[in-house]
């Protein structure tokens, strides 16, 4: 048998197999597309009302849990060489701790990043992150995460640079 005949027979067998199963190829793979499975933009926190158990609902909806009350704009642009400032205010009982992330990796203070955290009132914390001077590599997705022993909350900010023409 020639190579063309073998290909036709293999193609016919594949089509017959697809017709017998009655499922498209994407459904058999679990519906995953490029980039992996479905993931929430704000981490693995469940959406309101979609709790799997009463214990998880009491964890995420605890009245003493950390909650971010004020935060910077979601999307911002900066001019190269200028200053980028992000703010995040969280409240909870006990007082929450705020951690900063860039593209999913924790950010620590160093010469170009300055993280200032101070306490306001009995149960609030304000954290401010400054980047001076702003460079191209500072573009990305930043997150502030507030957590205490009852719950955590996250907010994200996307930044990109612009080139100023004179």
C-alpha positions, 0 to 999 in steps of 0.5 A: 500500500502506498503512503497516500493510502495509509494516510487516508486510512489513518485520517478516516480512522481518526474521524470515525473515532471522533464521531463515535466519542461525540466530543470535540477535542477541546472538551476531551483535554479538559477545556484548558487553553494556552496558559494553563487552567482557570486562575483568579487574578487576585490569587486563589481567593474564592469569589463572594458566594462560592464557598466550598464549606462553612469553614471556608466561608467563616474564614474569608468572611470573618469580621475581624479579618484583614481588609484593604480599604484604600488603594492606588489606581489599578492601571497607571503609566509613568515617565522614565526617571520619575517617581512611582508611588503605590498606597495601600490601607488595610484594617482588621483586628489584630492589625494586619501586615502588608506585603508587596509583590511584583509579578508574584514575587515579594518585593523588599526595600532596597536603594530604589524601592522604599517601603514605608509602613505606619499605624493609624488608629487602633486597627489600621495600617498604611503602607506606601511603596516608592520607586525612584527613579523609575526605569523600564524594568519597573513596569509590571503587575504589583500587588499589596497583600494585607493579612492577619490570623483571620483572613487576607486581602489582595489588590493589584496595580498594573504599570507601564512606562511612557516615553516623553517626546520633546 
